[in-house]
Amino acid sequence: MSKSCKGLAMELVKCLNESDCVKVQKRSYRECAKEKSPLISSECVGLRETYFNCKRGQVDMRARIRGNKGY
């Protein structure tokens, strides 16, 4: 289960790498992921929320027994 969110993390990094926040402003992935600016596409924002829910599911004991949903 520790690797169940790895695919989402890689997609998020790929999406952020293509955003203007990283390309134009030369900011780190972490800084860009925290922001809610128009420099980040709605796809990246959606991936960030999905990744957050996946990581939260690893801590939640009910979800740990059942496993993460569809990731």
PyMOL Python script that loads the backbone (N, CA, C, O; Angstrom):
from pymol import cmd

cmd.read_pdbstr("""\
ATOM      1  N   MET A   1       0.813  -1.198   0.000  1.00  0.00           N
ATOM      2  CA  MET A   1       0.000   0.000   0.000  1.00  0.00           C
ATOM      3  C   MET A   1       0.853   1.258   0.000  1.00  0.00           C
ATOM      4  O   MET A   1       0.374   2.329  -0.373  1.00  0.00           O
ATOM      5  N   SER A   2       2.099   1.147   0.408  1.00  0.00           N
ATOM      6  CA  SER A   2       2.937   2.344   0.444  1.00  0.00           C
ATOM      7  C   SER A   2       3.212   2.884  -0.951  1.00  0.00           C
ATOM      8  O   SER A   2       3.525   4.064  -1.107  1.00  0.00           O
ATOM      9  N   LYS A   3       3.100   2.041  -1.958  1.00  0.00           N
ATOM     10  CA  LYS A   3       3.362   2.483  -3.322  1.00  0.00           C
ATOM     11  C   LYS A   3       2.085   2.750  -4.107  1.00  0.00           C
ATOM     12  O   LYS A   3       2.140   3.016  -5.308  1.00  0.00           O
ATOM     13  N   SER A   4       0.942   2.681  -3.443  1.00  0.00           N
ATOM     14  CA  SER A   4      -0.320   2.828  -4.169  1.00  0.00           C
ATOM     15  C   SER A   4      -0.538   4.243  -4.694  1.00  0.00           C
ATOM     16  O   SER A   4      -1.316   4.428  -5.630  1.00  0.00           O
ATOM     17  N   CYS A   5       0.116   5.234  -4.128  1.00  0.00           N
ATOM     18  CA  CYS A   5      -0.036   6.618  -4.578  1.00  0.00           C
ATOM     19  C   CYS A   5       1.116   7.059  -5.484  1.00  0.00           C
ATOM     20  O   CYS A   5       1.159   8.212  -5.915  1.00  0.00           O
ATOM     21  N   LYS A   6       2.034   6.163  -5.769  1.00  0.00           N
ATOM     22  CA  LYS A   6       3.222   6.532  -6.535  1.00  0.00           C
ATOM     23  C   LYS A   6       2.877   6.992  -7.946  1.00  0.00           C
ATOM     24  O   LYS A   6       3.474   7.944  -8.449  1.00  0.00           O
ATOM     25  N   GLY A   7       1.925   6.331  -8.587  1.00  0.00           N
ATOM     26  CA  GLY A   7       1.524   6.725  -9.937  1.00  0.00           C
ATOM     27  C   GLY A   7       0.935   8.115  -9.975  1.00  0.00           C
ATOM     28  O   GLY A   7       1.213   8.894 -10.888  1.00  0.00           O
ATOM     29  N   LEU A   8       0.110   8.429  -8.969  1.00  0.00           N
ATOM     30  CA  LEU A   8      -0.467   9.777  -8.881  1.00  0.00           C
ATOM     31  C   LEU A   8       0.622  10.820  -8.652  1.00  0.00           C
ATOM     32  O   LEU A   8       0.573  11.912  -9.219  1.00  0.00           O
ATOM     33  N   ALA A   9       1.600  10.481  -7.823  1.00  0.00           N
ATOM     34  CA  ALA A   9       2.688  11.421  -7.552  1.00  0.00           C
ATOM     35  C   ALA A   9       3.478  11.714  -8.824  1.00  0.00           C
ATOM     36  O   ALA A   9       3.849  12.859  -9.079  1.00  0.00           O
ATOM     37  N   MET A  10       3.732  10.684  -9.616  1.00  0.00           N
ATOM     38  CA  MET A  10       4.485  10.878 -10.851  1.00  0.00           C
ATOM     39  C   MET A  10       3.683  11.710 -11.859  1.00  0.00           C
ATOM     40  O   MET A  10       4.250  12.550 -12.558  1.00  0.00           O
ATOM     41  N   GLU A  11       2.378  11.481 -11.935  1.00  0.00           N
ATOM     42  CA  GLU A  11       1.535  12.281 -12.825  1.00  0.00           C
ATOM     43  C   GLU A  11       1.486  13.739 -12.386  1.00  0.00           C
ATOM     44  O   GLU A  11       1.496  14.645 -13.218  1.00  0.00           O
ATOM     45  N   LEU A  12       1.432  13.962 -11.068  1.00  0.00           N
ATOM     46  CA  LEU A  12       1.415  15.327 -10.541  1.00  0.00           C
ATOM     47  C   LEU A  12       2.714  16.047 -10.863  1.00  0.00           C
ATOM     48  O   LEU A  12       2.691  17.210 -11.265  1.00  0.00           O
ATOM     49  N   VAL A  13       3.842  15.378 -10.693  1.00  0.00           N
ATOM     50  CA  VAL A  13       5.134  15.988 -11.008  1.00  0.00           C
ATOM     51  C   VAL A  13       5.223  16.303 -12.495  1.00  0.00           C
ATOM     52  O   VAL A  13       5.722  17.362 -12.876  1.00  0.00           O
ATOM     53  N   LYS A  14       4.747  15.396 -13.334  1.00  0.00           N
ATOM     54  CA  LYS A  14       4.771  15.620 -14.780  1.00  0.00           C
ATOM     55  C   LYS A  14       3.900  16.817 -15.157  1.00  0.00           C
ATOM     56  O   LYS A  14       4.287  17.634 -15.992  1.00  0.00           O
ATOM     57  N   CYS A  15       2.732  16.915 -14.542  1.00  0.00           N
ATOM     58  CA  CYS A  15       1.826  18.023 -14.819  1.00  0.00           C
ATOM     59  C   CYS A  15       2.430  19.349 -14.350  1.00  0.00           C
ATOM     60  O   CYS A  15       2.367  20.350 -15.064  1.00  0.00           O
ATOM     61  N   LEU A  16       3.010  19.352 -13.162  1.00  0.00           N
ATOM     62  CA  LEU A  16       3.631  20.580 -12.650  1.00  0.00           C
ATOM     63  C   LEU A  16       4.848  20.973 -13.475  1.00  0.00           C
ATOM     64  O   LEU A  16       5.141  22.159 -13.628  1.00  0.00           O
ATOM     65  N   ASN A  17       5.556  19.983 -14.004  1.00  0.00           N
ATOM     66  CA  ASN A  17       6.726  20.269 -14.825  1.00  0.00           C
ATOM     67  C   ASN A  17       6.344  21.009 -16.102  1.00  0.00           C
ATOM     68  O   ASN A  17       7.134  21.796 -16.625  1.00  0.00           O
ATOM     69  N   GLU A  18       5.143  20.763 -16.602  1.00  0.00           N
ATOM     70  CA  GLU A  18       4.679  21.420 -17.823  1.00  0.00           C
ATOM     71  C   GLU A  18       4.000  22.757 -17.553  1.00  0.00           C
ATOM     72  O   GLU A  18       3.652  23.469 -18.495  1.00  0.00           O
ATOM     73  N   SER A  19       3.805  23.112 -16.285  1.00  0.00           N
ATOM     74  CA  SER A  19       3.106  24.357 -15.952  1.00  0.00           C
ATOM     75  C   SER A  19       4.054  25.554 -16.037  1.00  0.00           C
ATOM     76  O   SER A  19       5.275  25.404 -15.995  1.00  0.00           O
ATOM     77  N   ASP A  20       3.464  26.742 -16.157  1.00  0.00           N
ATOM     78  CA  ASP A  20       4.256  27.968 -16.230  1.00  0.00           C
ATOM     79  C   ASP A  20       4.948  28.279 -14.913  1.00  0.00           C
ATOM     80  O   ASP A  20       5.974  28.959 -14.891  1.00  0.00           O
ATOM     81  N   CYS A  21       4.399  27.792 -13.835  1.00  0.00           N
ATOM     82  CA  CYS A  21       4.983  28.045 -12.520  1.00  0.00           C
ATOM     83  C   CYS A  21       6.416  27.504 -12.451  1.00  0.00           C
ATOM     84  O   CYS A  21       7.306  28.165 -11.916  1.00  0.00           O
ATOM     85  N   VAL A  22       6.631  26.315 -12.987  1.00  0.00           N
ATOM     86  CA  VAL A  22       7.963  25.710 -12.975  1.00  0.00           C
ATOM     87  C   VAL A  22       8.789  26.199 -14.166  1.00  0.00           C
ATOM     88  O   VAL A  22       9.969  26.518 -14.017  1.00  0.00           O
ATOM     89  N   LYS A  23       8.174  26.257 -15.336  1.00  0.00           N
ATOM     90  CA  LYS A  23       8.913  26.625 -16.546  1.00  0.00           C
ATOM     91  C   LYS A  23       9.356  28.080 -16.553  1.00  0.00           C
ATOM     92  O   LYS A  23      10.533  28.374 -16.760  1.00  0.00           O
ATOM     93  N   VAL A  24       8.412  28.993 -16.328  1.00  0.00           N
ATOM     94  CA  VAL A  24       8.699  30.419 -16.480  1.00  0.00           C
ATOM     95  C   VAL A  24       9.301  31.016 -15.209  1.00  0.00           C
ATOM     96  O   VAL A  24      10.313  31.714 -15.257  1.00  0.00           O
ATOM     97  N   GLN A  25       8.670  30.733 -14.080  1.00  0.00           N
ATOM     98  CA  GLN A  25       9.107  31.356 -12.831  1.00  0.00           C
ATOM     99  C   GLN A  25      10.230  30.589 -12.135  1.00  0.00           C
ATOM    100  O   GLN A  25      10.789  31.077 -11.152  1.00  0.00           O
ATOM    101  N   LYS A  26      10.568  29.399 -12.627  1.00  0.00           N
ATOM    102  CA  LYS A  26      11.668  28.586 -12.078  1.00  0.00           C
ATOM    103  C   LYS A  26      11.506  28.309 -10.578  1.00  0.00           C
ATOM    104  O   LYS A  26      12.467  28.378  -9.811  1.00  0.00           O
ATOM    105  N   ARG A  27      10.272  27.997 -10.182  1.00  0.00           N
ATOM    106  CA  ARG A  27      10.000  27.686  -8.778  1.00  0.00           C
ATOM    107  C   ARG A  27      10.035  26.183  -8.584  1.00  0.00           C
ATOM    108  O   ARG A  27       9.962  25.424  -9.551  1.00  0.00           O
ATOM    109  N   SER A  28      10.148  25.750  -7.336  1.00  0.00           N
ATOM    110  CA  SER A  28      10.204  24.313  -7.053  1.00  0.00           C
ATOM    111  C   SER A  28       8.818  23.690  -7.183  1.00  0.00           C
ATOM    112  O   SER A  28       7.806  24.390  -7.176  1.00  0.00           O
ATOM    113  N   TYR A  29       8.788  22.363  -7.301  1.00  0.00           N
ATOM    114  CA  TYR A  29       7.522  21.652  -7.409  1.00  0.00           C
ATOM    115  C   TYR A  29       6.671  21.856  -6.161  1.00  0.00           C
ATOM    116  O   TYR A  29       5.454  22.021  -6.240  1.00  0.00           O
ATOM    117  N   ARG A  30       7.321  21.841  -5.032  1.00  0.00           N
ATOM    118  CA  ARG A  30       6.598  21.984  -3.764  1.00  0.00           C
ATOM    119  C   ARG A  30       5.924  23.346  -3.670  1.00  0.00           C
ATOM    120  O   ARG A  30       4.773  23.431  -3.242  1.00  0.00           O
ATOM    121  N   GLU A  31       6.612  24.404  -4.056  1.00  0.00           N
ATOM    122  CA  GLU A  31       6.025  25.747  -4.021  1.00  0.00           C
ATOM    123  C   GLU A  31       4.846  25.858  -4.983  1.00  0.00           C
ATOM    124  O   GLU A  31       3.825  26.465  -4.660  1.00  0.00           O
ATOM    125  N   CYS A  32       4.994  25.272  -6.156  1.00  0.00           N
ATOM    126  CA  CYS A  32       3.920  25.346  -7.146  1.00  0.00           C
ATOM    127  C   CYS A  32       2.723  24.498  -6.740  1.00  0.00           C
ATOM    128  O   CYS A  32       1.582  24.874  -7.007  1.00  0.00           O
ATOM    129  N   ALA A  33       2.965  23.367  -6.101  1.00  0.00           N
ATOM    130  CA  ALA A  33       1.865  22.486  -5.692  1.00  0.00           C
ATOM    131  C   ALA A  33       1.038  23.116  -4.577  1.00  0.00           C
ATOM    132  O   ALA A  33      -0.159  22.846  -4.472  1.00  0.00           O
ATOM    133  N   LYS A  34       1.652  23.946  -3.750  1.00  0.00           N
ATOM    134  CA  LYS A  34       0.931  24.576  -2.644  1.00  0.00           C
ATOM    135  C   LYS A  34       0.041  25.722  -3.106  1.00  0.00           C
ATOM    136  O   LYS A  34      -0.932  26.067  -2.435  1.00  0.00           O
ATOM    137  N   GLU A  35       0.370  26.305  -4.243  1.00  0.00           N
ATOM    138  CA  GLU A  35      -0.349  27.494  -4.700  1.00  0.00           C
ATOM    139  C   GLU A  35      -1.676  27.173  -5.355  1.00  0.00           C
ATOM    140  O   GLU A  35      -1.902  26.067  -5.845  1.00  0.00           O
ATOM    141  N   LYS A  36      -2.544  28.166  -5.350  1.00  0.00           N
ATOM    142  CA  LYS A  36      -3.800  28.099  -6.088  1.00  0.00           C
ATOM    143  C   LYS A  36      -3.820  29.250  -7.086  1.00  0.00           C
ATOM    144  O   LYS A  36      -4.773  30.027  -7.143  1.00  0.00           O
ATOM    145  N   SER A  37      -2.766  29.344  -7.859  1.00  0.00           N
ATOM    146  CA  SER A  37      -2.649  30.453  -8.809  1.00  0.00           C
ATOM    147  C   SER A  37      -3.115  30.030 -10.191  1.00  0.00           C
ATOM    148  O   SER A  37      -3.237  28.835 -10.463  1.00  0.00           O
ATOM    149  N   PRO A  38      -3.376  30.988 -11.064  1.00  0.00           N
ATOM    150  CA  PRO A  38      -3.784  30.652 -12.433  1.00  0.00           C
ATOM    151  C   PRO A  38      -2.646  30.069 -13.272  1.00  0.00           C
ATOM    152  O   PRO A  38      -2.874  29.638 -14.402  1.00  0.00           O
ATOM    153  N   LEU A  39      -1.426  30.049 -12.734  1.00  0.00           N
ATOM    154  CA  LEU A  39      -0.304  29.472 -13.467  1.00  0.00           C
ATOM    155  C   LEU A  39      -0.378  27.949 -13.517  1.00  0.00           C
ATOM    156  O   LEU A  39       0.295  27.315 -14.330  1.00  0.00           O
ATOM    157  N   ILE A  40      -1.195  27.367 -12.647  1.00  0.00           N
ATOM    158  CA  ILE A  40      -1.338  25.917 -12.584  1.00  0.00           C
ATOM    159  C   ILE A  40      -2.666  25.539 -13.203  1.00  0.00           C
ATOM    160  O   ILE A  40      -3.695  26.136 -12.885  1.00  0.00           O
ATOM    161  N   SER A  41      -2.654  24.551 -14.087  1.00  0.00           N
ATOM    162  CA  SER A  41      -3.881  24.151 -14.777  1.00  0.00           C
ATOM    163  C   SER A  41      -4.838  23.441 -13.819  1.00  0.00           C
ATOM    164  O   SER A  41      -4.437  22.964 -12.757  1.00  0.00           O
ATOM    165  N   SER A  42      -6.088  23.382 -14.209  1.00  0.00           N
ATOM    166  CA  SER A  42      -7.093  22.719 -13.376  1.00  0.00           C
ATOM    167  C   SER A  42      -6.818  21.227 -13.290  1.00  0.00           C
ATOM    168  O   SER A  42      -7.199  20.581 -12.313  1.00  0.00           O
ATOM    169  N   GLU A  43      -6.159  20.673 -14.303  1.00  0.00           N
ATOM    170  CA  GLU A  43      -5.784  19.256 -14.259  1.00  0.00           C
ATOM    171  C   GLU A  43      -4.799  18.995 -13.119  1.00  0.00           C
ATOM    172  O   GLU A  43      -4.921  18.000 -12.403  1.00  0.00           O
ATOM    173  N   CYS A  44      -3.822  19.892 -12.953  1.00  0.00           N
ATOM    174  CA  CYS A  44      -2.845  19.739 -11.876  1.00  0.00           C
ATOM    175  C   CYS A  44      -3.507  19.899 -10.512  1.00  0.00           C
ATOM    176  O   CYS A  44      -3.160  19.194  -9.564  1.00  0.00           O
ATOM    177  N   VAL A  45      -4.443  20.809 -10.413  1.00  0.00           N
ATOM    178  CA  VAL A  45      -5.153  21.008  -9.150  1.00  0.00           C
ATOM    179  C   VAL A  45      -5.951  19.748  -8.804  1.00  0.00           C
ATOM    180  O   VAL A  45      -5.985  19.329  -7.647  1.00  0.00           O
ATOM    181  N   GLY A  46      -6.589  19.149  -9.807  1.00  0.00           N
ATOM    182  CA  GLY A  46      -7.326  17.914  -9.586  1.00  0.00           C
ATOM    183  C   GLY A  46      -6.422  16.766  -9.178  1.00  0.00           C
ATOM    184  O   GLY A  46      -6.766  15.981  -8.294  1.00  0.00           O
ATOM    185  N   LEU A  47      -5.264  16.667  -9.822  1.00  0.00           N
ATOM    186  CA  LEU A  47      -4.296  15.630  -9.450  1.00  0.00           C
ATOM    187  C   LEU A  47      -3.772  15.840  -8.038  1.00  0.00           C
ATOM    188  O   LEU A  47      -3.550  14.879  -7.302  1.00  0.00           O
ATOM    189  N   ARG A  48      -3.574  17.102  -7.661  1.00  0.00           N
ATOM    190  CA  ARG A  48      -3.097  17.395  -6.309  1.00  0.00           C
ATOM    191  C   ARG A  48      -4.112  16.958  -5.264  1.00  0.00           C
ATOM    192  O   ARG A  48      -3.743  16.374  -4.245  1.00  0.00           O
ATOM    193  N   GLU A  49      -5.391  17.237  -5.511  1.00  0.00           N
ATOM    194  CA  GLU A  49      -6.444  16.841  -4.571  1.00  0.00           C
ATOM    195  C   GLU A  49      -6.563  15.322  -4.493  1.00  0.00           C
ATOM    196  O   GLU A  49      -6.729  14.767  -3.407  1.00  0.00           O
ATOM    197  N   THR A  50      -6.480  14.653  -5.631  1.00  0.00           N
ATOM    198  CA  THR A  50      -6.566  13.198  -5.653  1.00  0.00           C
ATOM    199  C   THR A  50      -5.381  12.575  -4.928  1.00  0.00           C
ATOM    200  O   THR A  50      -5.546  11.599  -4.195  1.00  0.00           O
ATOM    201  N   TYR A  51      -4.186  13.131  -5.126  1.00  0.00           N
ATOM    202  CA  TYR A  51      -3.000  12.641  -4.430  1.00  0.00           C
ATOM    203  C   TYR A  51      -3.131  12.848  -2.922  1.00  0.00           C
ATOM    204  O   TYR A  51      -2.762  11.973  -2.139  1.00  0.00           O
ATOM    205  N   PHE A  52      -3.650  13.996  -2.518  1.00  0.00           N
ATOM    206  CA  PHE A  52      -3.859  14.263  -1.103  1.00  0.00           C
ATOM    207  C   PHE A  52      -4.812  13.241  -0.493  1.00  0.00           C
ATOM    208  O   PHE A  52      -4.552  12.715   0.589  1.00  0.00           O
ATOM    209  N   ASN A  53      -5.909  12.962  -1.182  1.00  0.00           N
ATOM    210  CA  ASN A  53      -6.873  11.981  -0.673  1.00  0.00           C
ATOM    211  C   ASN A  53      -6.274  10.581  -0.625  1.00  0.00           C
ATOM    212  O   ASN A  53      -6.588   9.806   0.278  1.00  0.00           O
ATOM    213  N   CYS A  54      -5.428  10.252  -1.571  1.00  0.00           N
ATOM    214  CA  CYS A  54      -4.761   8.953  -1.564  1.00  0.00           C
ATOM    215  C   CYS A  54      -3.836   8.832  -0.355  1.00  0.00           C
ATOM    216  O   CYS A  54      -3.852   7.816   0.339  1.00  0.00           O
ATOM    217  N   LYS A  55      -3.039   9.855  -0.102  1.00  0.00           N
ATOM    218  CA  LYS A  55      -2.133   9.831   1.047  1.00  0.00           C
ATOM    219  C   LYS A  55      -2.907   9.820   2.360  1.00  0.00           C
ATOM    220  O   LYS A  55      -2.502   9.156   3.314  1.00  0.00           O
ATOM    221  N   ARG A  56      -4.018  10.552   2.412  1.00  0.00           N
ATOM    222  CA  ARG A  56      -4.842  10.556   3.621  1.00  0.00           C
ATOM    223  C   ARG A  56      -5.447   9.180   3.859  1.00  0.00           C
ATOM    224  O   ARG A  56      -5.604   8.758   5.005  1.00  0.00           O
ATOM    225  N   GLY A  57      -5.786   8.482   2.786  1.00  0.00           N
ATOM    226  CA  GLY A  57      -6.340   7.140   2.907  1.00  0.00           C
ATOM    227  C   GLY A  57      -5.354   6.148   3.485  1.00  0.00           C
ATOM    228  O   GLY A  57      -5.761   5.143   4.067  1.00  0.00           O
ATOM    229  N   GLN A  58      -4.061   6.410   3.339  1.00  0.00           N
ATOM    230  CA  GLN A  58      -3.060   5.519   3.918  1.00  0.00           C
ATOM    231  C   GLN A  58      -2.995   5.650   5.433  1.00  0.00           C
ATOM    232  O   GLN A  58      -2.581   4.717   6.121  1.00  0.00           O
ATOM    233  N   VAL A  59      -3.396   6.790   5.950  1.00  0.00           N
ATOM    234  CA  VAL A  59      -3.347   7.020   7.388  1.00  0.00           C
ATOM    235  C   VAL A  59      -4.655   6.578   8.058  1.00  0.00           C
ATOM    236  O   VAL A  59      -4.650   6.131   9.205  1.00  0.00           O
ATOM    237  N   ASP A  60      -5.757   6.704   7.343  1.00  0.00           N
ATOM    238  CA  ASP A  60      -7.061   6.342   7.874  1.00  0.00           C
ATOM    239  C   ASP A  60      -7.132   4.824   8.065  1.00  0.00           C
ATOM    240  O   ASP A  60      -6.935   4.065   7.116  1.00  0.00           O
ATOM    241  N   MET A  61      -7.411   4.392   9.280  1.00  0.00           N
ATOM    242  CA  MET A  61      -7.405   2.963   9.584  1.00  0.00           C
ATOM    243  C   MET A  61      -8.484   2.198   8.818  1.00  0.00           C
ATOM    244  O   MET A  61      -8.260   1.054   8.424  1.00  0.00           O
ATOM    245  N   ARG A  62      -9.636   2.802   8.602  1.00  0.00           N
ATOM    246  CA  ARG A  62     -10.679   2.115   7.842  1.00  0.00           C
ATOM    247  C   ARG A  62     -10.251   1.897   6.404  1.00  0.00           C
ATOM    248  O   ARG A  62     -10.504   0.841   5.824  1.00  0.00           O
ATOM    249  N   ALA A  63      -9.603   2.894   5.833  1.00  0.00           N
ATOM    250  CA  ALA A  63      -9.148   2.774   4.451  1.00  0.00           C
ATOM    251  C   ALA A  63      -7.944   1.830   4.353  1.00  0.00           C
ATOM    252  O   ALA A  63      -7.747   1.191   3.320  1.00  0.00           O
ATOM    253  N   ARG A  64      -7.153   1.738   5.396  1.00  0.00           N
ATOM    254  CA  ARG A  64      -6.001   0.846   5.364  1.00  0.00           C
ATOM    255  C   ARG A  64      -6.442  -0.614   5.277  1.00  0.00           C
ATOM    256  O   ARG A  64      -5.789  -1.435   4.633  1.00  0.00           O
ATOM    257  N   ILE A  65      -7.551  -0.922   5.927  1.00  0.00           N
ATOM    258  CA  ILE A  65      -8.047  -2.291   5.884  1.00  0.00           C
ATOM    259  C   ILE A  65      -8.612  -2.595   4.503  1.00  0.00           C
ATOM    260  O   ILE A  65      -8.360  -3.662   3.945  1.00  0.00           O
ATOM    261  N   ARG A  66      -9.377  -1.655   3.953  1.00  0.00           N
ATOM    262  CA  ARG A  66     -10.029  -1.854   2.660  1.00  0.00           C
ATOM    263  C   ARG A  66      -9.109  -1.596   1.481  1.00  0.00           C
ATOM    264  O   ARG A  66      -9.307  -2.164   0.408  1.00  0.00           O
ATOM    265  N   GLY A  67      -8.116  -0.756   1.661  1.00  0.00           N
ATOM    266  CA  GLY A  67      -7.235  -0.361   0.559  1.00  0.00           C
ATOM    267  C   GLY A  67      -7.745   0.900  -0.096  1.00  0.00           C
ATOM    268  O   GLY A  67      -8.915   1.253   0.054  1.00  0.00           O
ATOM    269  N   ASN A  68      -6.878   1.582  -0.821  1.00  0.00           N
ATOM    270  CA  ASN A  68      -7.284   2.800  -1.513  1.00  0.00           C
ATOM    271  C   ASN A  68      -8.218   2.464  -2.661  1.00  0.00           C
ATOM    272  O   ASN A  68      -8.101   1.411  -3.288  1.00  0.00           O
ATOM    273  N   LYS A  69      -9.134   3.362  -2.925  1.00  0.00           N
ATOM    274  CA  LYS A  69     -10.168   3.127  -3.940  1.00  0.00           C
ATOM    275  C   LYS A  69      -9.677   3.496  -5.327  1.00  0.00           C
ATOM    276  O   LYS A  69      -9.460   4.672  -5.617  1.00  0.00           O
ATOM    277  N   GLY A  70      -9.502   2.515  -6.177  1.00  0.00           N
ATOM    278  CA  GLY A  70      -9.301   2.729  -7.591  1.00  0.00           C
ATOM    279  C   GLY A  70      -8.072   3.500  -8.026  1.00  0.00           C
ATOM    280  O   GLY A  70      -8.088   4.118  -9.091  1.00  0.00           O
ATOM    281  N   TYR A  71      -7.035   3.486  -7.260  1.00  0.00           N
ATOM    282  CA  TYR A  71      -5.836   4.229  -7.655  1.00  0.00           C
ATOM    283  C   TYR A  71      -4.757   3.275  -8.111  1.00  0.00           C
ATOM    284  O   TYR A  71      -3.667   3.708  -8.485  1.00  0.00           O
TER     285      TYR A  71
END
""", "prot")
cmd.dss("prot")
cmd.show_as("cartoon", "prot")
cmd.util.cbc("prot")
cmd.orient("prot")
